[in-house]
Amino acid sequence: MRRKPPEAPPLKHRNLPLMMLQAREHVIAHFRPILNAHGITEQQWRIVRLLLDTGPLEPHEIGELCRLSSPSLAGVLSRMENIGYVQRKRLANDQRRVRVSLTPRSRALASRMAPLIEAVYAHLEDLLGKEFAQDFYRVLDDLIVKLRPQSSSTPHSTSTEMSEAPRDGSAV
C-alpha cells in the first residue's frame, strides 16, 4: 500500500535551530574523544574553558555564558568542586555572592589537553579552510551580539562550543 507523501509544511525558512544543533554536534564530535580520555564532561570543559578565558566569574554569569540552567549548573559546579577543578569564594563586600575560579588541578588538566585541542582546531581549519573558519567566527560573534536579549547584563560575548570561541578563534 502506497502512502501519500506528506504535504509541504507552510514554513518558508529552513530549520535554523536544528541546523545549528547538527553543526554543533559535528564540531564537538571532534573534541569529545579528548574530553573522554581526560575524564571531563562537555559541561565541565565548557566551564573550565570559559574561566581560562575570563578569570573568575559568578555562577549566574557562568550559567548564562555556558548556556547551562541554574539547577544543572549547581550540580556541575558541585561535582567540579568535589574533584578539585573549581573553588568557590564568597565576595568580601557581599557575602551572598560567590566567585568561581579554577584550581591548579584544572589548569594543569587544560595544559595537558591544550596541544590535543589545538591539533583538532588545526584539523578543522584544514577541512574548512582558514578563511572560512575566520569568517565563521566573525559571523557567530555577530549573531550572538545581534540576537542577545537587550536586557542581558553579561559582560562577555560567548556561547557554546565552537561558537564559544573568543575572537582569536579558540573555543574548545
N, C-alpha and C positions, 0 to 999 in steps of 0.2 A: 504494500500500500504506500503510495507516494504522499509525502507530507507537503502541504502548501508552504512555500517559503514565507518567512515572517515578513510583514510589511516593514518598510524602512521607518525607523523612528523619526519623529518630527524634529530632530535635533540637527542643526546645520554644522555645528562645530565638532571637531574631534575631541575625544575624551582626554583633555589635558591632565587632570589629576591622575588618571590611570597611566598615561604615558610617562608622567614624572615618576610614579612609583615603580614602573617597569625599568626605567632608566636608572633609578637609584639602586634597584636590585642588581642590575647588570654591573654597576660600578662596585658596589660593596662586595659582590661575589669575588672580585679580585683581591680584596683585602681580608676577607673572612678567614682564609687559611692561616694568615699571620696572627690574627686575633686568637683563633682557636689554639694555635701552637703555643701561644704565650698565656693561655688561660684567662683571657679577659673578654668580657662580653662587648657587644657593639655599643650598648648604652654606656658601659663603664669607659670604653675608649673614647666615646664622644665627649664625656666629661673630662677625662684626662687631657685630651687634645685641646678642648676649649680652655682649660685652666693653664695649659702650657702657653697658649697664645695670648691669654688675657691677664693672667695672675688671678689672685683670689677673688671670688665672687660670692654674693649671697645666693642661697638656694633658689629663690624665685627667679633670679637672673639666669642661673644655670638651666632651670626648667624651661624658661622661655627660649633661650638660645639653642638648647639641645632638643627642643620640641618633646619634652617629657612632661606628662601630667604630674601634678603635685603628689598624689599617692604613689605613683610609680617612682618618682624621683626620691621620695623619702626612703623607700625600700632600697633603691640602688645606692644612695649615699650611705645608708646604714651598713650595707654589706661592704662597701668600699672602705668605710672607716674600720670595720672589723678586720679586714685583711690588710690594713695598713696603707691603702692608696691615697686616702684623703684624711685631713684633720679639720675639725670644726672649732672655731674660736669665737667666743662672744665679743662683740664690739665694746670697747671700753666706754664709749659715750652713750650706748644704748644696749643694755643687757638683754633686751628682747631680740636683738638682731644677731645673726651669726654669719661669719665669713667662712667659706670652704676653700682650703688650699691643698695643693699637692704635697705629698711627703717625699722624702728622699727615695723611698722604695718605688713609688710610681714614676719619679723622674728617671731612676735607673732603668726601669722597665721601658719607658719611652725611648731612652738612649739605645737600648738593645734592639728595639723594634725599628728605630729610625732608618737604618740602611735598607731594611726589607721594605718598609713603606715607601721610601724614596725610589726603590727599584720598581715597585708597582706603578708609581707615578710616571717614571720614565717609559715603562712598557705602554701605559695608556696613552702617553703623549706620542709614542711611536705609532700606535694604532690609529689615533685620531688626527695626528699632525699637530705640531706645536702651535701654529696659528689658530687652528680650530679650538684647541684647548684654551688658549688665552682669550679668544672671543667668547667661548662658552662661560668662562669665569666672569667675564665682564657682563654678559647677558644675565647670568644668575644674580650677580650683585645688583644690577638694575632692577630685575624682577622683584627681589627681596625688598629693596627700598620702595619701589613704586606700589607694591601690594601690601606693605606693612600697615597695620591699622594705625590711624592717626594718633590714637591715644597711647601708643607704645612708648614707654619711657626707657627702654633698653638702650644702653649706651653703645652697644656693639652691633655690627652688621654681619651676622652669620646665620646659618640654618642647619641643615643636616647633611651628613656625609660629604659627598663631593661638593655640594653647594655650601658646605660649611667652610670652604676654603677662604682664607684671607686673600687679599688682592695679590699676594705673592704666588698664588697657585697651589699652596699646600692645603691639605684637607685631612685625610685620614691619618 
